[in-house]
């Protein structure tokens, strides 16, 4: 196995503007991925405890262990993509190859067999791990294809904004309509409802991945030659901007998954307002405003500044929710502020990762777009999901949470701390790496000029 050392292609061609219809097609990849994955981040902990029938402790531990095992495959997928040579390109064929298997195992993950508890645990672990592996396999190309769509940094920001808008559409559908569809399909049987809802989402995702595969072109891909697999890690050596982006992105996804996973518990048990889950989750789509504005902000602000603003807003939203306590109006306002922050904080790492691929090539002579972006995106998302599921489950379990029962004051405090304070703390920690990223970002233009000269 190996990664890629850069040769060349015409810089004029590589830097050309990507047609609008292909920007739309690129956005569909994240719509499809989020349509399925966001059901996991928002509802899997609840599904395992209140529908599937596992205790909160077992569910949280299961989420963490399976995510930890699953996260190991991120660099492997990256290396596979870096080695891929096909008439369809380097990253694009994975949308065709993995769309159906990914959808099938997502359905199985939300299907409840009539087995013993130990059998259910084994079933949940196997289906969740395989679904996660396939998610990495199909989500890594979404990020790794970006440097190959254009080498122009500004064009990448625009492309990434299209992707984030598309991902936000998928997130909105998944988080807003999952519970109503579960009720519609299940008619009181949530096990049946979840399974059939995922069937519907799976069919939609397959269609979108196929459209993206048919339309996208990797016109900016560089010609490469293979080197031993150990050279893959050379792309990380001294790549400080990449390390900083990974650290900040991991913090963001941990905080986001904690907030998403505990929302339903907070509304159901602390506020007795479970019916508001679809509405408040739907308000997350307002992060679309931030995503659309990113290209305009990027003309005036650095990428790291936009990322910091996003994390500050995400943390501020948690403070407003705390101030609201049981005031639903303030809670909704806080959620909206956090959503606007998430629009910035979710989007920027994907654009910055493409720049760190260039930096790694400039610094080490190795262009490992698949390897670097797989760790910087898929690994962070999945590790964030695992840690973001374990921490609140551990806290809620230690404070006495029991699924479907009237919770004690201590258990309610555990739910509140998990929903409000944990994300607040993690978001603030994520700001720290971005203060150090600024000095690297100032050199991006000169690095691009050096790379163009080398390739010529």
C-alpha positions in Angstrom: 0.0 0.0 0.0 1.2 3.5 -0.6 0.5 7.2 -1.0 1.3 9.7 -3.7 4.2 11.8 -4.7 3.3 14.7 -6.9 4.1 15.2 -10.5 1.9 17.6 -12.4 -0.8 18.8 -14.6 -1.4 22.1 -16.2 -1.9 24.7 -13.4 -4.2 26.7 -15.7 -6.5 23.8 -16.1 -6.3 22.8 -12.5 -7.2 26.2 -11.2 -10.2 26.7 -13.5 -13.6 27.4 -12.1 -15.8 24.4 -11.4 -19.1 24.5 -13.4 -22.2 25.3 -11.3 -23.9 22.0 -12.0 -20.9 20.2 -10.6 -21.0 22.3 -7.5 -24.5 21.1 -7.0 -23.5 17.5 -7.6 -20.7 18.0 -5.0 -23.2 19.3 -2.5 -25.3 16.1 -3.0 -22.6 13.9 -1.6 -22.8 15.5 1.8 -26.6 15.7 1.6 -26.6 11.9 1.2 -24.0 11.3 3.8 -25.7 13.5 6.4 -29.1 12.1 5.6 -28.0 8.8 7.0 -25.2 9.7 9.4 -27.0 12.4 11.3 -29.7 9.9 12.4 -26.8 8.2 14.3 -25.4 11.4 15.8 -28.9 12.7 16.9 -30.8 9.5 17.8 -28.6 6.4 18.1 -28.0 6.8 21.9 -31.8 7.3 22.4 -32.6 4.4 20.0 -30.2 2.0 21.9 -31.7 2.9 25.3 -35.4 3.7 24.8 -36.1 1.6 21.6 -33.5 -1.2 21.2 -33.6 -1.9 25.0 -30.0 -1.5 26.2 -29.0 0.2 29.5 -27.5 3.7 29.3 -24.1 2.4 30.5 -24.0 -0.4 28.0 -25.1 1.9 25.2 -22.6 4.5 25.9 -19.7 2.0 26.2 -20.8 0.3 23.0 -20.8 3.6 21.2 -17.4 4.5 22.4 -15.7 1.1 21.8 -17.2 0.6 18.3 -16.3 4.2 17.3 -12.8 3.7 18.6 -12.4 0.5 16.6 -14.1 2.1 13.6 -11.9 5.3 13.8 -8.8 3.2 13.0 -10.0 2.6 9.5 -9.9 6.3 8.6 -6.2 6.4 7.5 -6.6 3.0 5.8 -9.4 4.4 3.6 -7.2 7.4 3.0 -4.3 5.3 1.8 -6.7 3.2 -0.4 -8.0 6.3 -2.0 -4.5 7.6 -2.6 -3.7 4.3 -4.4 -6.8 4.2 -6.4 -6.4 4.4 -10.2 -9.5 4.1 -12.3 -11.0 5.6 -15.4 -13.4 7.4 -13.1 -10.7 9.1 -11.1 -9.3 8.7 -7.6 -12.1 9.6 -5.2 -15.2 9.6 -7.4 -15.6 5.9 -7.9 -16.2 5.3 -4.2 -19.6 7.1 -4.5 -20.6 4.3 -6.9 -19.0 1.4 -5.1 -20.2 2.0 -1.6 -23.5 3.8 -1.8 -25.7 0.6 -1.6 -23.7 -1.3 1.1 -23.6 1.9 3.2 -27.4 2.3 3.0 -28.0 -1.3 3.7 -26.0 -1.4 6.9 -27.4 1.9 8.1 -30.9 0.2 7.9 -29.6 -2.8 9.8 -28.1 -0.6 12.5 -31.6 0.8 13.2 -33.3 -2.6 13.0 -34.1 -4.5 16.3 -33.9 -8.3 16.3 -35.9 -10.3 18.8 -32.8 -11.7 20.5 -31.4 -12.0 24.0 -29.6 -9.0 25.6 -26.1 -10.5 24.8 -27.3 -11.2 21.2 -28.6 -7.7 20.8 -25.3 -6.2 22.1 -23.3 -8.4 19.5 -25.8 -7.4 16.8 -25.6 -3.7 17.6 -21.8 -3.8 17.7 -21.4 -5.6 14.4 -23.9 -3.6 12.4 -22.7 -0.3 13.9 -19.0 -1.0 13.2 -19.7 -2.1 9.6 -21.9 0.9 9.0 -19.2 3.1 10.4 -16.5 1.6 8.2 -18.6 2.1 5.1 -19.5 5.6 6.2 -15.7 6.4 6.3 -15.3 4.8 2.9 -17.9 7.0 1.3 -17.3 10.2 3.3 -13.5 10.3 3.0 -13.8 10.8 -0.8 -16.1 13.7 -0.2 -13.2 15.6 1.4 -10.3 14.0 -0.6 -11.9 14.9 -3.9 -11.9 18.6 -3.1 -8.2 19.3 -3.8 -8.7 17.5 -7.1 -11.7 19.5 -8.1 -9.7 22.7 -8.1 -6.3 23.9 -6.8 -7.5 27.4 -6.4 -7.9 28.2 -2.7 -10.8 30.6 -3.1 -12.6 28.1 -5.4 -12.2 25.5 -2.8 -13.9 27.7 -0.2 -16.9 28.2 -2.6 -17.0 24.4 -3.3 -16.9 23.7 0.4 -19.7 26.1 1.0 -21.8 24.2 -1.6 -21.0 21.0 0.2 -21.9 22.4 3.6 -25.2 23.7 2.3 -25.9 20.3 0.9 -24.9 18.6 4.1 -27.2 21.0 6.0 -30.1 19.9 3.9 -29.4 16.3 4.7 -29.0 17.2 8.4 -32.3 19.1 8.4 -34.2 16.2 6.8 -32.7 13.6 9.1 -33.1 15.5 12.4 -36.5 17.1 11.6 -38.4 14.3 10.0 -36.9 11.1 11.7 -39.2 11.1 14.7 -42.4 12.0 12.7 -41.6 9.3 10.1 -40.9 6.8 12.9 -44.3 7.6 14.3 -45.9 7.4 10.8 -44.3 4.1 9.7 -44.4 2.5 13.2 -47.9 3.4 14.3 -46.8 3.0 17.9 -44.1 0.4 17.1 -40.9 2.5 17.2 -38.7 -0.5 16.3 -40.5 -0.9 13.0 -40.7 2.9 12.5 -37.0 3.4 12.8 -36.2 0.6 10.4 -38.6 1.8 7.7 -37.5 5.4 8.1 -33.9 4.4 7.4 -35.0 2.4 4.3 -36.5 5.6 2.9 -33.4 7.7 3.7 -31.2 5.0 2.3 -33.0 5.0 -1.1 -32.7 8.8 -1.2 -29.0 8.7 -0.4 -28.2 6.1 -3.0 -29.8 8.2 -5.7 -27.8 11.3 -4.7 -24.5 9.4 -4.6 -25.1 8.0 -8.0 -25.9 11.5 -9.4 -22.7 12.9 -7.9 -20.7 10.0 -9.3 -22.1 10.6 -12.8 -21.4 14.3 -12.9 -18.2 15.1 -10.9 -14.8 15.2 -12.6 -11.4 15.3 -10.9 -9.8 17.8 -13.4 -7.2 19.0 -10.9 -5.9 15.6 -10.0 -2.1 15.4 -10.2 -0.2 12.5 -11.8 1.5 10.4 -9.1 3.7 7.5 -8.5 3.5 5.0 -5.6 5.8 4.9 -2.7 6.0 2.5 0.3 3.1 2.8 2.8 5.4 4.2 5.5 5.8 7.3 3.3 2.1 8.1 4.0 3.0 9.2 7.5 5.7 11.5 6.1 2.9 13.7 4.9 2.1 14.4 8.6 5.7 15.1 9.6 6.2 18.8 10.4 2.7 19.5 9.0 1.7 21.7 11.9 -1.2 23.4 10.3 -2.8 19.9 9.7 -2.3 19.0 13.3 -3.9 22.2 14.5 -6.9 21.8 12.2 -7.4 18.2 13.3 -7.3 19.2 17.0 -9.9 22.0 16.5 -12.1 19.9 14.3 -12.1 17.0 16.8 -13.2 19.3 19.6 -16.0 20.7 17.5 -17.4 17.3 16.6 -17.2 16.1 20.2 -19.1 19.1 21.4 -21.7 18.9 18.6 -22.3 15.2 19.1 -22.8 15.7 22.8 -25.3 18.5 22.2 -27.2 16.5 19.5 -27.3 13.2 21.4 -28.6 14.8 24.6 -31.2 17.2 23.2 -33.9 14.6 23.1 -33.2 13.5 26.7 -33.2 17.2 27.9 -36.5 18.0 26.2 -38.2 14.7 27.2 -37.2 14.5 30.8 -36.2 18.0 32.0 -38.8 20.0 30.1 -41.4 17.3 29.4 -41.5 18.6 25.8 -40.3 15.7 23.6 -42.6 16.8 20.8 -40.4 19.9 20.3 -37.4 17.7 19.3 -38.2 17.9 15.5 -38.8 21.7 15.7 -35.6 22.5 17.5 -33.6 20.1 15.5 -35.1 21.7 12.4 -33.9 25.1 13.6 -30.3 23.8 13.2 -30.8 24.3 9.5 -30.4 28.0 10.1 -26.6 27.2 10.1 -27.2 27.4 6.4 -27.0 31.2 6.8 -23.5 31.0 8.1 -22.4 28.5 5.4 -23.7 30.7 2.6 -21.9 33.8 4.1 -18.5 32.1 4.5 -17.2 33.1 1.0 -18.1 36.7 1.8 -16.5 36.6 5.2 -13.4 34.9 3.7 -12.8 38.1 1.6 -12.3 40.1 4.8 -11.3 37.5 7.5 -8.8 34.7 7.7 -10.0 31.1 7.8 -8.9 30.6 11.4 -10.7 33.8 12.4 -14.0 32.5 10.9 -13.4 29.2 12.7 -12.9 31.0 16.1 -16.0 33.0 15.6 -18.0 29.8 14.9 -16.7 28.1 18.1 -17.4 31.2 20.2 -21.0 31.4 18.9 -21.5 27.7 19.5 -20.3 28.1 23.1 -22.4 31.3 23.6 -25.5 29.4 22.5 -25.0 27.0 25.4 -24.8 29.9 27.8 -28.1 31.4 26.5 -29.8 28.0 26.9 -28.6 27.8 30.5 -30.0 31.3 31.1 -33.3 30.1 29.6 -33.5 27.2 32.0 -37.2 26.2 31.4 -38.0 29.2 29.2 -38.4 27.7 25.8 -38.1 31.0 24.0 -34.6 31.6 25.4 -33.7 27.9 24.7 -34.7 28.3 21.1 -32.7 31.6 20.8 -29.6 29.8 22.3 -30.0 26.9 20.0 -30.2 29.3 16.9 -27.0 31.1 18.1 -25.3 27.8 18.4 -26.5 26.7 15.0 -25.1 29.8 13.4 -21.8 29.1 15.1 -21.9 25.5 13.9 -22.3 26.7 10.3 -18.9 28.4 10.5 -17.2 25.8 12.7 -18.4 22.8 10.7 -17.4 24.2 7.3 -14.0 25.7 7.8 -11.9 22.6 8.7 -12.9 21.0 5.4 -11.6 24.0 3.4 -8.5 24.3 5.6 -7.7 20.6 5.2 -7.2 21.1 1.5 -4.7 23.8 2.2 -2.8 21.5 4.6 -2.6 18.9 1.8 -0.7 21.6 -0.2 1.4 22.4 2.9 2.3 18.7 3.3 3.4 18.5 -0.3 5.4 21.7 -0.1 7.1 20.7 3.2 7.6 17.0 2.7 7.2 16.4 -1.1 4.3 14.0 -0.5 0.7 14.8 -1.6 -1.5 12.4 0.4 -4.9 14.1 0.0 -6.8 10.9 0.9 -4.7 10.1 3.9 -4.6 13.6 5.4 -8.2 14.4 4.8 -9.5 11.0 6.0 -8.0 11.6 9.4 -8.8 15.3 9.4 -12.5 14.7 8.5 -13.8 11.1 8.9 -11.6 10.3 11.9 -12.6 13.5 13.7 -16.3 13.0 12.9 -16.3 9.4 14.1 -14.1 9.9 17.1 -16.2 12.9 18.0 -19.3 10.7 17.8 -17.8 8.0 20.0 -16.5 10.4 22.7 -19.6 12.6 22.3 -21.7 9.5 23.0 -19.6 8.1 25.8 -19.2 11.2 28.0 -22.9 12.1 28.4 -23.8 8.4 28.8 -21.2 8.0 31.5 -22.4 11.1 33.3 -26.1 10.3 33.0 -25.5 6.7 34.1 -23.5 7.8 37.1 -26.3 10.2 38.1 -29.0 7.5 38.0 -30.6 7.8 34.6 -33.1 5.0 33.8 -34.7 4.8 30.3 -38.4 5.5 30.2 -38.8 6.2 33.9 -39.4 9.4 36.0 -35.9 10.7 36.6 -34.6 11.7 40.0 -33.4 15.3 40.6 -29.8 14.0 40.4 -30.4 12.3 37.1 -32.0 15.5 35.7 -29.0 17.5 36.8 -26.8 14.9 35.0 -28.8 15.4 31.8 -28.6 19.2 32.1 -24.9 19.2 32.7 -24.4 16.8 29.7 -26.6 18.9 27.4 -25.4 22.4 28.4 -22.0 22.5 30.1 -20.1 19.7 28.3 -20.5 21.1 24.8 -19.7 24.6 26.2 -16.4 23.4 27.6 -15.3 21.4 24.6 -16.1 24.2 22.1 -13.9 26.6 24.1 -11.0 24.1 24.1 -11.3 23.9 20.3 -10.5 27.6 20.0 -7.0 27.2 21.3 -5.4 25.5 18.3 -6.8 28.1 15.9 -4.8 30.9 17.6 -1.6 29.1 16.4 -2.9 28.4 12.9 -2.8 32.0 11.8 0.9 32.1 11.1 0.6 29.2 8.7 -2.4 30.6 6.8 -0.5 33.8 6.0 1.9 31.8 3.8 -0.7 29.9 1.7 -0.3 32.2 -1.4 3.5 31.8 -1.5 3.2 28.0 -1.0 0.9 27.7 -4.0 3.3 29.7 -6.1 6.1 27.4 -5.1 4.1 24.3 -5.9 3.1 25.6 -9.3 6.8 26.4 -10.1 7.8 22.8 -9.0 5.1 21.2 -11.1 6.1 23.2 -14.1 
